[in-house]
Amino acid sequence: MTDYNQELAEVMANNKNLFASTGATGKAFMGVHDAAVEPGALDSKTKVLEALGIAVAIRCEGCIVQHVKGAIKLGATRDEIVETINIAIMMGGGPSTVYGGKALACADQFLKDQK
């Protein structure tokens, strides 16, 4: 069974190393990220759930772990995550069922850790 806390730590360490090495490019990407998830017409939780759905559909495991954690931090429930995965499956087909399963297992682990 995957330890998603460990996977998240690894992704975060890799991102820290990457962005420390990429200078202006890394800083610009983080600026795009921060601006994109700022509340506007949609709240931040909805935007992070959207990012999670896209991560499942394009099969980015590191993105899935980060966005699941982010969505839960913003108050997303298991049901909201499941509905997000449903949309990703609709858009991404069969492969999204595999990555959707990973996203749900990740969410279940992080939600269990909160208790």
Beta strands, then each sheet from edge to edge (+ up, - down):
end
